[in-house]
Amino acid sequence: METKFIVKESECWKAGKKDLKGRWLEAALLTFVLMLITILVSGIVGGGLDLIYKGLRTFSSLLLLPLSWGWSMTFLECHRGENDPFNDPFNIKNLFVGYNKDFSRIFTTLFLQTLYTILWTLLLIVPGIIKSLSYALTPYILKDYPELKNNQPIELSMAMMQGYKLELFILQLKYFGLCLLGILTLGIAYFWIAPFYSAAMVNFYEEVKKAYNERSGNTF
């Protein structure tokens, strides 16, 4: 009988905190830049309620997908201490790495992930939540498996997440709890809460990937 590899979400939070030691301010500033760009882009195309403006807002939101991917990848690089393709993981320019020559692969997969999540959620809330948990590792898989494209990273995320959705759900519940506490600071604390969650997610991904590789016999 196969033994489940234990992934403790509490340990992921502790490891994320360790990754950010001495770099909290950099992470907070990068989060601020990401939010500022998102607000500015949404504001530029959000000046009306008719169909054209709604279409433009949707289009701009989709174009921001690689931006959020670049932000998430900085925490993966911070955890691993790698210098390729980032010299400094919290350099602002690294937010835009998703728009390089690999843009088409990254955008297509992230678009499909978003679309599938929305469709499942429209069907029923609970299936939507379950599917979003299954798809959660897709951005990191895009980085680690450059040969995968379209649905393939999503399918691999689903395979990796078998048996670990509850752990991720608990991790995300703690994040939402921290966000509620952040309201007491008028949202200012979010600039530290969001990096904390992203660092924890990176450690969760690394542990789940390790478990998957042990199950499948991979060495990556």
Buried (B, 14 or more C-beta within 10 A) or exposed (E): EEEEBEBBBEBBBEBBBEBBEEBBEBBBBBBBBBBEBBEEBBEEBBEEEEEEEEEBBEEBBBEBBBBBBBBBBBBBBBBEEEEEEBEBBBEBEBBEBBBEEBEEBBBBBBEBBBEBBEEBBEEEEEEBBBBBBBBBBBBBBBBBEEEBBEBBBBBBBBEBBEBBBEBBBEBBEBBEEBBEEBEEEEEEBBBBBBBBBBBBBBBBBBBBBEBBBEBEEEEE
